[in-house]
Structure formats: C-alpha cells, structure tokens
C-alpha cells in the first residue's frame, strides 16, 4: 500500500503569486511590538504585515509609487 506523497489541495495555501525570498531582519523590541500589534489588529501574519506596510510606504497620497 502506497503512503504519503503529493495530494491535490493538500498543504498550506500560498500567500503570494510570486517566489518568496526569506530574510533575517533585526528590529528594536519596541518596533517589533508595534508590528505585532498591527498584525494582530488586522489579523495578518507578521511577514504579510511587513509586506503591506512597505507597500503603503512606497505609495504617495494619490496611490502612485512615490519612489521610482
């Protein structure tokens, strides 16, 4: 009897539609607490919260990229 292996629909769903690169990020504890508070309030994972905050920081008030 065969066991294991890939089953369609099994496993964790991908959060992104592109490759993900893992990094090590050092933050002051106070900033990490703020990040975790934001992520918790928005029901996000810590990495997803960072991605959203970076995206927001890159946009100007009209919704265009502020830095090119």
Beta strands, then each sheet from edge to edge (+ up, - down):
end
